[in-house]
Amino acid sequence: MITAKFVVLCLCGIFYFMSLGLVYPVLPGFVENDLGGGPVAVGLAVGGFGLSAAVARPLVGPLGDSRGRRFVVVWGCALAGFGILGNLWAVNVAVAVLFRLLTGLGEAAFFVGIAAAAQDMAPEDRRGEATSYFSVTVYTGLAVGPIIGEALNEAFSADAVWIMGGALCATGTVLGAMSISGRPENAPVGWPTSFIHWPATRPALLLGLGLMGYSGFLAFIALHVEHIGFAHTGAVFTTFAVMVISLRIVLARLPDQLGPQRTSTMSYLFSASGMWTIALWQHIVGVFLGTALLAVGQTFLFPALFVMAVESAPANRRSQAIGTFSIAFDLAVGLGGLILGAVVALSSRPVAFFVGGSLSVVALVVSRTVARPQTKYIY
């Protein structure tokens, strides 16, 4: 399964997600301090790209099936890079949000294409393992990116971060073109009768609910860490990413062994515990402990539910299924940032983290009642 093309594909993912990671420790302070935005503006700027990505997913999914995975990966990576570079011209919150929305359009295309390409390269009986390995590239990028972004911001300025983000996306664009084949022979012609692949909506719902608290973590943890007096905010993002990377490598087959029900239950409980720890123990030790617990919770949720979505569609509709499934990620990041931003505006960041943890409990209840997952779909 681990071929040269698969390795290059993973490198493409690392460079792309590194570019996204650069932004997370820098953008909240840029919006709040340089542009004069409040908590809701911070939440919208950080998570707003998820809203535009959610709108685009139903279109780029079928496009990835008909035009090929390489088409959407290359154009998506290039567009995301331009969206990051656009912060060079952000003179107010509205412009920053506009370019963030543009980044979301690129994210929609890139992720659908590269995730489908990784599944195309994987043997059928090792899809969960392949998903774990592929997702390691996501968190490798998100582990290294914040360190580089924070260092560039301190040594130079936020402008250096935006330029580096564009350069990393340019590199990812080239690697994507090298590793992914063009339009497949059995590609469907024309648009599908429905842009939503309905069997994938069940795992999508469970994923979205499980990510709501995590979106608040991304939006506000940097400001929270600065408030309690710890200077190196990038270390928190790196701790989270390194833990996810390590667990997904060492325990790559765990979601296949436990099954989606037990895996998601474990994920929701750890995620809630992590967010509550950050909320209640307002010390740097509490931040790192809560981050570690949240990392355990988020490690296995995506691989288990992603495979359910992939198995709900034939190979020539795989991008459409992934597009439908990944809408949940976009909505969780976008709406979670807005909802918890409103909580911050009305109360405080610790209260928002507590609410974020409580949303994981809501997700657990839903997974056990109205949206119990199945191991296979009939289609």
C-alpha positions as a LaTeX table, in Angstrom:
\begin{tabular}{lrrr}
\hline
Residue & $x$ (\AA) & $y$ (\AA) & $z$ (\AA) \\
\hline
Met1 & 0.00 & 0.00 & 0.00 \\
Ile2 & 2.84 & 2.43 & 0.82 \\
Thr3 & 4.04 & 3.21 & $-2.70$ \\
Ala4 & 6.18 & 6.09 & $-3.93$ \\
Lys5 & 3.08 & 7.92 & $-5.17$ \\
Phe6 & 1.39 & 7.47 & $-1.79$ \\
Val7 & 4.43 & 8.99 & $-0.07$ \\
Val8 & 4.47 & 11.98 & $-2.45$ \\
Leu9 & 0.72 & 12.37 & $-1.91$ \\
Cys10 & 1.31 & 12.50 & 1.83 \\
Leu11 & 4.06 & 15.10 & 1.36 \\
Cys12 & 1.58 & 17.19 & $-0.62$ \\
Gly13 & $-0.78$ & 17.00 & 2.35 \\
Ile14 & 1.96 & 17.92 & 4.81 \\
Phe15 & 2.89 & 21.11 & 2.92 \\
Tyr16 & $-0.73$ & 22.13 & 2.49 \\
Phe17 & $-1.76$ & 21.55 & 6.10 \\
Met18 & 1.45 & 23.18 & 7.29 \\
Ser19 & 0.24 & 26.31 & 5.51 \\
Leu20 & $-3.04$ & 26.13 & 7.42 \\
Gly21 & $-1.19$ & 25.52 & 10.69 \\
Leu22 & 0.90 & 28.66 & 10.19 \\
Val23 & $-2.24$ & 30.74 & 10.45 \\
Tyr24 & $-3.83$ & 29.44 & 13.66 \\
Pro25 & $-1.53$ & 31.02 & 16.29 \\
Val26 & $-1.24$ & 34.29 & 14.34 \\
Leu27 & $-4.67$ & 35.06 & 12.87 \\
Pro28 & $-6.60$ & 35.56 & 16.16 \\
Gly29 & $-4.14$ & 38.18 & 17.41 \\
Phe30 & $-3.96$ & 39.77 & 13.96 \\
Val31 & $-7.74$ & 40.21 & 13.86 \\
Glu32 & $-8.04$ & 41.37 & 17.47 \\
Asn33 & $-4.96$ & 43.60 & 17.75 \\
Asp34 & $-4.14$ & 44.78 & 14.23 \\
Leu35 & $-7.65$ & 44.99 & 12.79 \\
Gly36 & $-9.56$ & 45.82 & 16.00 \\
Gly37 & $-12.00$ & 42.89 & 15.87 \\
Gly38 & $-13.91$ & 41.49 & 18.85 \\
Pro39 & $-14.49$ & 37.85 & 19.89 \\
Val40 & $-17.17$ & 37.21 & 17.26 \\
Ala41 & $-14.89$ & 38.64 & 14.57 \\
Val42 & $-12.09$ & 36.33 & 15.75 \\
Gly43 & $-14.40$ & 33.33 & 15.64 \\
Leu44 & $-15.61$ & 34.26 & 12.17 \\
Ala45 & $-12.12$ & 34.91 & 10.83 \\
Val46 & $-10.72$ & 31.63 & 12.15 \\
Gly47 & $-13.72$ & 29.45 & 11.38 \\
Gly48 & $-15.31$ & 31.34 & 8.50 \\
Phe49 & $-13.42$ & 29.35 & 5.89 \\
Gly50 & $-15.44$ & 26.33 & 7.04 \\
Leu51 & $-18.67$ & 28.03 & 6.01 \\
Ser52 & $-17.56$ & 28.72 & 2.44 \\
Ala53 & $-16.04$ & 25.24 & 2.22 \\
Ala54 & $-19.34$ & 23.71 & 3.29 \\
Val55 & $-21.15$ & 25.53 & 0.49 \\
Ala56 & $-18.57$ & 24.35 & $-2.06$ \\
Arg57 & $-18.31$ & 20.67 & $-1.02$ \\
Pro58 & $-21.43$ & 19.44 & $-2.83$ \\
Leu59 & $-20.04$ & 20.90 & $-6.07$ \\
Val60 & $-16.40$ & 19.84 & $-5.79$ \\
Gly61 & $-17.32$ & 16.27 & $-4.81$ \\
Pro62 & $-18.90$ & 15.38 & $-8.17$ \\
Leu63 & $-16.22$ & 17.47 & $-9.88$ \\
Gly64 & $-13.54$ & 15.28 & $-8.32$ \\
Asp65 & $-15.31$ & 12.20 & $-9.72$ \\
Ser66 & $-15.82$ & 13.57 & $-13.23$ \\
Arg67 & $-12.67$ & 15.67 & $-13.78$ \\
Gly68 & $-10.38$ & 13.60 & $-11.56$ \\
Arg69 & $-8.80$ & 13.96 & $-8.13$ \\
Arg70 & $-5.74$ & 15.79 & $-9.50$ \\
Phe71 & $-7.86$ & 18.59 & $-10.94$ \\
Val72 & $-9.47$ & 19.51 & $-7.62$ \\
Val73 & $-6.27$ & 19.02 & $-5.59$ \\
Val74 & $-4.17$ & 21.31 & $-7.79$ \\
Trp75 & $-6.73$ & 24.08 & $-8.11$ \\
Gly76 & $-7.82$ & 23.80 & $-4.49$ \\
Cys77 & $-4.29$ & 24.10 & $-3.15$ \\
Ala78 & $-3.56$ & 27.08 & $-5.39$ \\
Leu79 & $-6.76$ & 28.86 & $-4.34$ \\
Ala80 & $-6.11$ & 28.26 & $-0.64$ \\
Gly81 & $-2.62$ & 29.68 & $-1.03$ \\
Phe82 & $-4.01$ & 32.83 & $-2.63$ \\
Gly83 & $-6.50$ & 33.15 & 0.24 \\
Ile84 & $-3.67$ & 33.06 & 2.79 \\
Leu85 & $-1.59$ & 35.54 & 0.80 \\
Gly86 & $-4.61$ & 37.83 & 0.68 \\
Asn87 & $-4.08$ & 38.75 & 4.33 \\
Leu88 & $-1.27$ & 40.98 & 3.08 \\
Trp89 & $-4.01$ & 43.32 & 1.85 \\
Ala90 & $-6.40$ & 42.92 & 4.81 \\
Val91 & $-6.99$ & 46.46 & 6.09 \\
Asn92 & $-10.06$ & 45.56 & 8.15 \\
Val93 & $-11.96$ & 42.57 & 9.49 \\
Ala94 & $-14.26$ & 42.35 & 6.46 \\
Val95 & $-11.33$ & 41.94 & 4.04 \\
Ala96 & $-9.67$ & 39.36 & 6.30 \\
Val97 & $-12.90$ & 37.36 & 6.46 \\
Leu98 & $-13.31$ & 37.62 & 2.68 \\
Phe99 & $-9.90$ & 36.07 & 2.05 \\
Arg100 & $-10.59$ & 33.48 & 4.75 \\
Leu101 & $-13.74$ & 32.50 & 2.86 \\
Leu102 & $-11.65$ & 32.20 & $-0.29$ \\
Thr103 & $-9.27$ & 29.88 & 1.57 \\
Gly104 & $-12.32$ & 27.79 & 2.45 \\
Leu105 & $-13.20$ & 27.34 & $-1.22$ \\
Gly106 & $-9.70$ & 26.01 & $-1.84$ \\
Glu107 & $-9.91$ & 23.78 & 1.22 \\
Ala108 & $-13.14$ & 22.24 & $-0.04$ \\
Ala109 & $-11.56$ & 21.18 & $-3.32$ \\
Phe110 & $-8.18$ & 20.14 & $-1.93$ \\
Phe111 & $-9.39$ & 17.92 & 0.87 \\
Val112 & $-12.01$ & 16.11 & $-1.19$ \\
Gly113 & $-9.47$ & 15.40 & $-3.91$ \\
Ile114 & $-6.57$ & 14.27 & $-1.76$ \\
Ala115 & $-8.71$ & 12.16 & 0.58 \\
Ala116 & $-10.30$ & 10.37 & $-2.37$ \\
Ala117 & $-6.90$ & 9.87 & $-4.00$ \\
Ala118 & $-5.54$ & 8.28 & $-0.81$ \\
Gln119 & $-8.48$ & 5.86 & $-0.76$ \\
Asp120 & $-7.96$ & 5.08 & $-4.46$ \\
Met121 & $-4.43$ & 3.95 & $-3.63$ \\
Ala122 & $-5.45$ & 1.77 & $-0.65$ \\
Pro123 & $-6.43$ & $-1.92$ & $-0.65$ \\
Glu124 & $-10.09$ & $-2.38$ & 0.19 \\
Asp125 & $-9.43$ & $-4.25$ & 3.43 \\
Arg126 & $-7.04$ & $-1.59$ & 4.77 \\
Arg127 & $-9.03$ & 1.59 & 4.28 \\
Gly128 & $-9.10$ & 2.47 & 7.98 \\
Glu129 & $-5.35$ & 2.01 & 8.23 \\
Ala130 & $-4.80$ & 4.10 & 5.10 \\
Thr131 & $-7.02$ & 6.82 & 6.54 \\
Ser132 & $-4.99$ & 6.85 & 9.75 \\
Tyr133 & $-1.72$ & 7.16 & 7.84 \\
Phe134 & $-3.11$ & 9.86 & 5.55 \\
Ser135 & $-4.52$ & 11.81 & 8.46 \\
Val136 & $-1.05$ & 11.77 & 10.02 \\
Thr137 & $-0.04$ & 14.15 & 7.23 \\
Val138 & $-2.78$ & 16.52 & 8.36 \\
Tyr139 & $-1.51$ & 16.68 & 11.91 \\
Thr140 & 2.15 & 16.68 & 10.92 \\
Gly141 & 1.45 & 19.86 & 9.00 \\
Leu142 & $-0.60$ & 21.26 & 11.86 \\
Ala143 & 2.17 & 20.36 & 14.32 \\
Val144 & 4.99 & 22.05 & 12.44 \\
Gly145 & 2.97 & 24.93 & 11.01 \\
Pro146 & 2.17 & 26.76 & 14.28 \\
Ile147 & 5.82 & 26.66 & 15.37 \\
Ile148 & 6.96 & 28.21 & 12.10 \\
Gly149 & 4.08 & 30.70 & 12.07 \\
Glu150 & 4.73 & 31.88 & 15.60 \\
Ala151 & 8.48 & 32.18 & 14.96 \\
Leu152 & 7.96 & 34.16 & 11.76 \\
Asn153 & 5.48 & 36.46 & 13.45 \\
Glu154 & 7.84 & 37.17 & 16.34 \\
Ala155 & 10.96 & 37.55 & 14.20 \\
Phe156 & 9.37 & 39.57 & 11.40 \\
Ser157 & 5.62 & 40.20 & 11.20 \\
Ala158 & 2.32 & 38.60 & 10.28 \\
Asp159 & 3.08 & 39.43 & 6.65 \\
Ala160 & 5.93 & 36.90 & 6.69 \\
Val161 & 3.43 & 34.25 & 7.83 \\
Trp162 & 1.08 & 34.97 & 4.94 \\
Ile163 & 3.95 & 34.83 & 2.42 \\
Met164 & 5.23 & 31.52 & 3.79 \\
Gly165 & 1.70 & 30.10 & 3.67 \\
Gly166 & 1.43 & 30.96 & 0.00 \\
Ala167 & 4.82 & 29.39 & $-0.73$ \\
Leu168 & 3.90 & 26.16 & 1.05 \\
Cys169 & 0.67 & 25.90 & $-0.93$ \\
Ala170 & 2.62 & 26.42 & $-4.15$ \\
Thr171 & 4.85 & 23.47 & $-3.20$ \\
Gly172 & 1.80 & 21.36 & $-2.38$ \\
Thr173 & 0.31 & 22.19 & $-5.76$ \\
Val174 & 3.36 & 20.79 & $-7.55$ \\
Leu175 & 3.47 & 17.63 & $-5.42$ \\
Gly176 & $-0.24$ & 17.03 & $-5.98$ \\
Ala177 & 0.20 & 17.26 & $-9.75$ \\
Met178 & 3.08 & 14.75 & $-9.54$ \\
Ser179 & 1.39 & 12.11 & $-7.38$ \\
Ile180 & $-2.22$ & 11.93 & $-8.58$ \\
Ser181 & $-3.44$ & 10.52 & $-11.87$ \\
Gly182 & $-5.67$ & 12.48 & $-14.21$ \\
Arg183 & $-9.28$ & 11.81 & $-15.13$ \\
Pro184 & $-10.16$ & 8.12 & $-14.53$ \\
Glu185 & $-11.49$ & 5.98 & $-17.37$ \\
Asn186 & $-14.75$ & 5.11 & $-15.63$ \\
Ala187 & $-15.45$ & 8.68 & $-14.53$ \\
Pro188 & $-19.14$ & 9.64 & $-14.55$ \\
Val189 & $-20.30$ & 12.08 & $-17.18$ \\
Gly190 & $-22.28$ & 15.16 & $-16.21$ \\
Trp191 & $-23.63$ & 16.15 & $-12.82$ \\
Pro192 & $-25.40$ & 13.66 & $-10.51$ \\
Thr193 & $-29.12$ & 13.86 & $-9.86$ \\
Ser194 & $-28.32$ & 14.85 & $-6.26$ \\
Phe195 & $-25.25$ & 16.73 & $-5.08$ \\
Ile196 & $-25.61$ & 15.18 & $-1.61$ \\
His197 & $-24.68$ & 11.52 & $-1.13$ \\
Trp198 & $-27.35$ & 10.79 & 1.44 \\
Pro199 & $-25.91$ & 7.58 & 2.99 \\
Ala200 & $-22.87$ & 9.62 & 4.04 \\
Thr201 & $-24.95$ & 12.11 & 6.03 \\
Arg202 & $-25.17$ & 9.85 & 9.11 \\
Pro203 & $-21.41$ & 9.67 & 9.77 \\
Ala204 & $-21.23$ & 13.33 & 8.75 \\
Leu205 & $-23.66$ & 14.32 & 11.50 \\
Leu206 & $-21.69$ & 12.37 & 14.10 \\
Leu207 & $-18.43$ & 13.93 & 12.95 \\
Gly208 & $-19.80$ & 17.47 & 12.93 \\
Leu209 & $-21.16$ & 17.24 & 16.46 \\
Gly210 & $-17.88$ & 15.73 & 17.64 \\
Leu211 & $-15.85$ & 18.61 & 16.18 \\
Met212 & $-17.84$ & 21.57 & 17.51 \\
Gly213 & $-15.83$ & 21.89 & 20.71 \\
Tyr214 & $-12.56$ & 21.40 & 18.83 \\
Ser215 & $-13.41$ & 24.36 & 16.60 \\
Gly216 & $-13.66$ & 26.54 & 19.70 \\
Phe217 & $-10.30$ & 25.22 & 20.83 \\
Leu218 & $-8.74$ & 26.33 & 17.51 \\
Ala219 & $-10.35$ & 29.75 & 17.65 \\
Phe220 & $-9.62$ & 30.75 & 21.24 \\
Ile221 & $-6.87$ & 28.65 & 22.80 \\
Ala222 & $-4.08$ & 30.99 & 21.60 \\
Leu223 & $-5.74$ & 34.02 & 23.25 \\
His224 & $-6.50$ & 31.96 & 26.38 \\
Val225 & $-2.88$ & 30.83 & 26.69 \\
Glu226 & $-1.63$ & 34.40 & 26.30 \\
His227 & $-4.11$ & 35.57 & 28.95 \\
Ile228 & $-2.81$ & 33.15 & 31.56 \\
Gly229 & 0.76 & 34.28 & 30.89 \\
Phe230 & 2.34 & 31.61 & 28.68 \\
Ala231 & 4.23 & 33.05 & 25.73 \\
His232 & 4.61 & 30.04 & 23.43 \\
Thr233 & 1.11 & 29.45 & 22.10 \\
Gly234 & 2.41 & 27.35 & 19.21 \\
Ala235 & 3.54 & 24.70 & 21.71 \\
Val236 & $-0.09$ & 23.95 & 22.56 \\
Phe237 & $-1.01$ & 23.29 & 18.93 \\
Thr238 & 2.12 & 21.20 & 18.53 \\
Thr239 & 1.32 & 19.10 & 21.60 \\
Phe240 & $-2.11$ & 18.36 & 20.21 \\
Ala241 & $-0.78$ & 17.46 & 16.77 \\
Val242 & 2.13 & 15.34 & 18.00 \\
Met243 & $-0.18$ & 13.27 & 20.19 \\
Val244 & $-2.61$ & 12.68 & 17.33 \\
Ile245 & 0.23 & 11.73 & 14.99 \\
Ser246 & 1.74 & 9.29 & 17.48 \\
Leu247 & $-1.54$ & 7.61 & 18.37 \\
Arg248 & $-2.67$ & 7.27 & 14.76 \\
Ile249 & 0.62 & 5.62 & 13.79 \\
Val250 & 0.87 & 3.27 & 16.78 \\
Leu251 & $-2.86$ & 2.45 & 16.95 \\
Ala252 & $-3.73$ & 2.77 & 13.26 \\
Arg253 & $-6.00$ & $-0.30$ & 13.28 \\
Leu254 & $-7.83$ & 0.50 & 16.53 \\
Pro255 & $-10.91$ & 2.06 & 14.83 \\
Asp256 & $-11.27$ & $-1.08$ & 12.67 \\
Gln257 & $-10.94$ & $-3.31$ & 15.75 \\
Leu258 & $-13.33$ & $-1.42$ & 18.04 \\
Gly259 & $-15.91$ & $-0.47$ & 15.43 \\
Pro260 & $-17.51$ & 2.96 & 14.93 \\
Gln261 & $-19.84$ & 2.84 & 17.95 \\
Arg262 & $-17.24$ & 2.17 & 20.62 \\
Thr263 & $-14.64$ & 4.33 & 18.88 \\
Ser264 & $-16.94$ & 7.35 & 18.72 \\
Thr265 & $-18.06$ & 6.89 & 22.34 \\
Met266 & $-14.45$ & 6.91 & 23.52 \\
Ser267 & $-13.71$ & 9.95 & 21.36 \\
Tyr268 & $-16.62$ & 12.00 & 22.66 \\
Leu269 & $-15.78$ & 11.27 & 26.31 \\
Phe270 & $-12.11$ & 12.19 & 25.97 \\
Ser271 & $-12.96$ & 15.34 & 24.00 \\
Ala272 & $-15.42$ & 16.52 & 26.66 \\
Ser273 & $-12.92$ & 15.81 & 29.44 \\
Gly274 & $-10.23$ & 17.79 & 27.63 \\
Met275 & $-12.35$ & 20.88 & 27.03 \\
Trp276 & $-13.68$ & 20.84 & 30.59 \\
Thr277 & $-10.14$ & 20.57 & 31.98 \\
Ile278 & $-9.06$ & 23.65 & 30.01 \\
Ala279 & $-12.15$ & 25.51 & 31.20 \\
Leu280 & $-11.89$ & 24.64 & 34.90 \\
Trp281 & $-8.13$ & 24.51 & 35.44 \\
Gln282 & $-6.99$ & 27.91 & 34.24 \\
His283 & $-3.29$ & 27.24 & 34.49 \\
Ile284 & $-0.77$ & 26.23 & 31.85 \\
Val285 & $-0.72$ & 22.70 & 33.32 \\
Gly286 & $-4.48$ & 22.53 & 32.85 \\
Val287 & $-4.11$ & 23.77 & 29.28 \\
Phe288 & $-1.62$ & 21.06 & 28.34 \\
Leu289 & $-3.48$ & 18.30 & 30.19 \\
Gly290 & $-6.75$ & 19.33 & 28.59 \\
Thr291 & $-5.09$ & 19.54 & 25.19 \\
Ala292 & $-3.72$ & 16.00 & 25.62 \\
Leu293 & $-7.16$ & 14.63 & 26.56 \\
Leu294 & $-8.76$ & 16.45 & 23.63 \\
Ala295 & $-6.10$ & 15.00 & 21.32 \\
Val296 & $-6.96$ & 11.46 & 22.40 \\
Gly297 & $-10.62$ & 12.19 & 21.74 \\
Gln298 & $-10.04$ & 13.62 & 18.29 \\
Thr299 & $-7.52$ & 10.97 & 17.20 \\
Phe300 & $-9.88$ & 8.15 & 16.34 \\
Leu301 & $-13.20$ & 9.84 & 15.55 \\
Phe302 & $-12.37$ & 10.85 & 11.99 \\
Pro303 & $-10.85$ & 7.52 & 10.77 \\
Ala304 & $-13.80$ & 5.45 & 11.97 \\
Leu305 & $-16.49$ & 7.70 & 10.54 \\
Phe306 & $-14.57$ & 8.48 & 7.34 \\
Val307 & $-14.40$ & 4.81 & 6.37 \\
Met308 & $-18.15$ & 4.54 & 6.91 \\
Ala309 & $-18.66$ & 7.38 & 4.44 \\
Val310 & $-16.27$ & 5.90 & 1.86 \\
Glu311 & $-17.94$ & 2.50 & 2.04 \\
Ser312 & $-21.30$ & 4.09 & 1.31 \\
Ala313 & $-20.40$ & 4.78 & $-2.33$ \\
Pro314 & $-18.85$ & 3.01 & $-5.35$ \\
Ala315 & $-15.37$ & 4.11 & $-6.43$ \\
Asn316 & $-16.59$ & 6.43 & $-9.19$ \\
Arg317 & $-18.77$ & 8.33 & $-6.68$ \\
Arg318 & $-16.18$ & 8.36 & $-3.90$ \\
Ser319 & $-15.39$ & 12.07 & $-4.13$ \\
Gln320 & $-19.07$ & 12.88 & $-3.85$ \\
Ala321 & $-19.39$ & 10.78 & $-0.68$ \\
Ile322 & $-16.30$ & 12.40 & 0.80 \\
Gly323 & $-17.60$ & 15.83 & $-0.19$ \\
Thr324 & $-20.85$ & 15.19 & 1.64 \\
Phe325 & $-19.07$ & 13.79 & 4.67 \\
Ser326 & $-16.58$ & 16.63 & 4.92 \\
Ile327 & $-19.33$ & 19.27 & 4.95 \\
Ala328 & $-19.67$ & 18.29 & 8.60 \\
Phe329 & $-16.10$ & 19.39 & 9.28 \\
Asp330 & $-16.69$ & 22.75 & 7.60 \\
Leu331 & $-19.93$ & 23.45 & 9.42 \\
Ala332 & $-18.45$ & 22.38 & 12.75 \\
Val333 & $-15.46$ & 24.70 & 12.34 \\
Gly334 & $-17.53$ & 27.60 & 11.03 \\
Leu335 & $-20.55$ & 27.37 & 13.30 \\
Gly336 & $-18.53$ & 26.21 & 16.31 \\
Gly337 & $-16.31$ & 29.28 & 16.08 \\
Leu338 & $-19.32$ & 31.58 & 15.80 \\
Ile339 & $-21.30$ & 29.93 & 18.60 \\
Leu340 & $-18.41$ & 29.81 & 21.04 \\
Gly341 & $-17.36$ & 33.31 & 19.96 \\
Ala342 & $-20.79$ & 34.50 & 21.03 \\
Val343 & $-20.36$ & 32.68 & 24.36 \\
Val344 & $-17.03$ & 34.48 & 24.87 \\
Ala345 & $-18.66$ & 37.82 & 24.09 \\
Leu346 & $-21.42$ & 37.15 & 26.63 \\
Ser347 & $-19.26$ & 35.56 & 29.34 \\
Ser348 & $-15.64$ & 34.42 & 29.02 \\
Arg349 & $-13.30$ & 32.05 & 27.20 \\
Pro350 & $-13.35$ & 29.41 & 30.00 \\
Val351 & $-17.15$ & 29.29 & 29.80 \\
Ala352 & $-16.88$ & 28.82 & 26.04 \\
Phe353 & $-14.47$ & 25.89 & 26.52 \\
Phe354 & $-16.91$ & 24.32 & 28.99 \\
Val355 & $-19.75$ & 24.71 & 26.49 \\
Gly356 & $-17.53$ & 23.15 & 23.83 \\
Gly357 & $-16.97$ & 20.11 & 26.03 \\
Ser358 & $-20.69$ & 19.85 & 26.67 \\
Leu359 & $-21.30$ & 19.71 & 22.92 \\
Ser360 & $-19.28$ & 16.47 & 22.83 \\
Val361 & $-21.71$ & 15.02 & 25.36 \\
Val362 & $-24.57$ & 16.06 & 23.09 \\
Ala363 & $-22.79$ & 14.26 & 20.26 \\
Leu364 & $-22.52$ & 11.11 & 22.39 \\
Val365 & $-26.25$ & 11.15 & 23.13 \\
Val366 & $-27.09$ & 11.60 & 19.44 \\
Ser367 & $-24.74$ & 8.78 & 18.43 \\
Arg368 & $-26.49$ & 6.46 & 20.87 \\
Thr369 & $-30.04$ & 7.41 & 19.88 \\
Val370 & $-31.08$ & 9.03 & 16.60 \\
Ala371 & $-27.91$ & 8.38 & 14.57 \\
Arg372 & $-26.51$ & 5.02 & 15.61 \\
Pro373 & $-23.76$ & 4.12 & 13.11 \\
Gln374 & $-23.74$ & 0.99 & 11.02 \\
Thr375 & $-20.63$ & $-0.86$ & 9.86 \\
Lys376 & $-21.84$ & $-1.10$ & 6.24 \\
Tyr377 & $-24.31$ & 0.75 & 4.13 \\
Ile378 & $-26.55$ & $-0.60$ & 1.43 \\
Tyr379 & $-26.49$ & 1.47 & $-1.73$ \\
\hline
\end{tabular}
